[in-house]
Amino acid sequence: MNYKKFNSTLLSLYIALALTGIYFLGFQYKPDTHGSILMSTFVFFLLSFLILWGILEWFVVRSLKNVRLMSQREIKKLRDLETYRRDFLGEVSHELKTPIFAIQGFIETLLDGAMDDKSVREKFLKKASKNADRLASLVQDLLIITQAESGEMEMKIRAFAIYDLTLEVIEAIHYKFTRKGRNIKCRVSGKHLETLVLADRERIHQVLLNLIDNAVKYGDANGEVTISFEKEGGKLLVFVSDNGPGIDEEHLSKVFRRFYRVDKSRSRDRGGTGLGLSICKHLIEAHGERIWVDSGQGEGTTFSFSLKLAEG
């Protein structure tokens, strides 16, 4: 700080001397001014120096304040990143160790002699395979989350029919859950059969897949999942609703967090990585759109998101 003050003082002195020299030379061409030239020159020099010094000091102080604020913001950003990194690594480690330890346990049991029992062997291999699939899904979801949060995700924006895409997703979900013996009816509002949206089709496919998958998993076993659309300005609002038990208000603000589960025991039993809703949030926000949830205990749950209309 002293160095800054010295520089501003010295610079003010040099400029004031230069201006005073010009001022003094101007007196040489004016008659009847020689009596007051020294006093006027001194006053001019003093005022010039003080004004210049004040202006420079103001700029210096302001610059230092800006630098200090920038430094504080950078420090806070670095601390936030470190906290995020630490939390993320902790969450990932916790989620990865469950299927890894399970696979290790099944394999070790088989190697210790259970391999000779055909029924046990088949049972344990199926469980190991299920955990391996979960591990692969978790790694894939982590890659998507990392790309989204780092801003490296590539988006291929084009116009497509949202209704056709929804039917594709329902067909995939219907096969998956019919095989598991769940009786879920999916109904799509038919008002917007030809509606086109501007988005990345593959990314929106994943969003719909995750949301409908959740609705089927956590809705009533014999319930109904409804997908409906509504135009609002230049946007199309997509609603995915179930008539399940709903989500308590205390959980609503947290459901889009990584690895957050409303009911951890039930969530693990029904599969999933705990990243589905977080991925949906990142994919929708990567389009510059928003996603939200409405629910209540015993009232079912509706996840909604917006997309830009291709026609306006």
N, C-alpha and C positions, 0 to 999 in steps of 0.2 A: 504493500500500500504506500509506503514511503517513496518507493521508486516511482510509482505512478504520480504521486504529488510532485515530486521533483521534476519529472518530465513535463507535466502541465505548467508548472511554474516557469521553467526554463523556456518552454515554447512561447508562453505568454510574454515573457520578457523580450525575446527576439522580435516577435511580431510588433509589440508596443514600440520598441526602439526604431523599427523600420517605419512605422506609421508616424512616429514623432519626427523622424528625419524628413519625411515628406512634408509634414506640417511646418517644420522649421524653415525649410526651403521656400515654402509658400510665403512666409513673412518677408523674405528678401525682396520681393517685387511689390510690396505694399508700402507706400510712404507713411510716415508718422506712426510707425508701429514698433520702432526699435526700443522704446522705453519699456514696453510691456512684454517683449518677446520672450524673455527668459521665464517670467512667471507663467505666461500662457502656455509655453512649451512644456514646462514642468507639470502644470495642471493637466494638459492634454495627455502627457505620458502616463501620469498616475491613473487618470480615468481609463485610458486605453488598457493599461496593464490589468487593472482591477476587473474591468468588464470581461476582457479576454480570459483571465484566470478563472473568473466565476463560471463563464460558459464552458470552458474546458473541464473544469472540475465537475460540473453538472453532468457532462457527457461521460466522464470517467466513472463517477459514482453510479450513473445509470447503467453503464456497460457492466460494471462489476456486479451490480444487482442482478442484471439479466444473466450473467455468467453463473452467479450463485444459484439463481432459480433453476437454470438449465442443469447445473450439477446436481441439485437436489432431486430434480425429476429423473435424471439419469440414474442416480443412486437408488431411488425408489423403484425404477423400472428393473434394475439389476436385481434388487432384493425380491421383487415380485416374481421375476423369472426364476430365481433360485428356489423360492418357495414352491412355485409351480413345478419345477423340475423334481424337487425332493418329493412332493406329494404324488406326482405322476409316477415316479419310479416306485414309490411305496405301494401305490394302488396296483400297478402292473405286476410287481413281484407277488403281491398277495393273490391276484387273480390267476397268475401263471402257475403258481406252486400247487394249486388244488388239482388240476388235471394231470400235471407232471407227477406228483406224488402218487396219485391214483394209478396211473399207468405203471409206475415203478413197482407199486405194491402188487398189482395183478401179475406182472411178469415174474417178480421174485417168488411169489407163491407157486406159480406154475413150474419154475425151475427147481423149487424145493421138493417137488414130487407130485404136485397136483396135476401135472401134465398127463399122468397115466390114467386119470379118471376122465373119461370122455365127456361126461355131463358137466363136470367142473371146468374142464378145459374150454369147452365151448362157451360156457357162461362167462368166464373170466376174459376170454378173448373178445367177446362182444362188448363187455364193459370197458376194456382197454381201448377198443376201436371207437366207442362212443366218446371217451375222454380225449382221444387223439383228434377226433372231428371237432370237438369243442375247442381244443388247443389251436387247431388250424383256423377256425372261425375267429378266435380271439386275436390271433396274429394279423389276420386280414383286416379286422375292424380297427386294430391299433394303427395299421398302415394308413387307413383312410382318415382316422382322427389326426394323425401326425401331418398328413398332407394338408388337411383342412386348416389346422391351427397354425401351420407355417406359411400359409398362403401359396403353396406350391401346387395346389390342385388345378388341373386343366379342365376348363368348362367348354363343352361343345353345344353352344346355344343354337337351337333351330325350332321351327314351328312343328308341332305334332298334336294329334288328337288325344286329349287327356282321357276321354271315355274309353278308347281302344286300349290304352295303356293300363287302365284300371282293370279291364276285363282280363288282360294277360296276367296281372298279378293275382286276381281272384282265382283264376284257373290253377295257378301254381299252389296257392294256399289251400284250395279245396282238396287237391290231391293229397297234399301233405297231411292234412288233419282228418280226412276221411280214412286214411291208412291207420291213423292212431285211434280211430273209433269215436271221434268227437263229431257231434251233430250240430254243425254251424251253418246257418243260412246267411248268405251275403246278398244284399240288395243294393243296387246302384240307381240313383235318381236318373231318369232318362231325359231330362230337360235340355241337356247340353251335349247331345250325341255328336254334333259336328264342331263343337267348340275347340279352337286351337289355342295353345299356349306357347310362349317363347321360353324355353328352358333346355337344360341338358337332359335328354330323355332317359339315359341310363341312371343318372343321379336321382331323378324323380321316381324312377322305377324302384330304386332302393329305398327311398323314403316311404313310398306306398307299401312296399313289401314289409318294412319294419313296423309301420303303424297298424296295418291289417293283421300282421302276425301277432302283435301285442294284443289287439282287440280280440282275436280268436283265443289266445292263450288265457287271458285274464277275464274274459267275459263269461257269462253263464254257459255251462256245458251244453245246454240246448237253446242257447240264446241266438240273437241275430246281430250281425254286423252290418251297419249301413254306411255306404259311401255316397255322399251327396255333394252337389256343386251349387255355387251361387255367384253371380256376377256382381261386382261392386266397383263402379268406375271403370278404370282400365285393368282391373284385377279379376282373377277368378279365385274364389275361396273354395278350398277342398276340405270336407269334413269327414272324418272317420270315427264313427260312433259305435259303442257297444252298450248292452244293457246289463253289464256285470255289476259287481258290488261297489264300484266307484273308488275314488281316492280321497282320503282325508285332506282337508284344507292345508294342514301343516306340511304335507308332502308335495303339494302342487308346484311350489317354487323351486323344488329340488329335483324333479323327475328328469330334467334334461342334463343333469350332471353325469360325468363319467362314473360308471360302475355303481350308480345309485339304484337301490332296489327298495321299493315300498315294503315288500315282505321278502326278506332275503331267503328264507327257507323255501318258500313256495317258488320263488324265482329260479333258484338253482335246480329244483326238482323238474321244472318245466323247460330247462335248457336256456340258451341265450348267454351272451357275454356280458350283459350289463352296459353295453355301449350303443345299443340300437337307437335309443332316443337322443343321445348325445350326437350321434352321427346324423340323424335327421335334422337336428338343430343346425349343425355346421353346414350341411348341404343346402338347406333352405337359405340360410344367411349368406352363403356363397353366391346365391342368385340375387342378393339384395332384397330378399323377402323376409317374412316373419312367420313364426310357428308358435302356437300357444295351446293350452289345454284347459278344458272346463270339466269339472267333475264335483262330486259330492258323495258322501257316504250313502250307499243304497240308491244312487241316482244314475249309475252308469258313467261312462267317460267319453268325451269327445275331444280328439286331437284335430286341430285345424291349421292349415297353412295357406299362404297366398302365392299366386303365380301371375306373371304378366300375361295379359291377353295378346295374342298375335294380331288380332284385328283392331287393336286400339288401346 
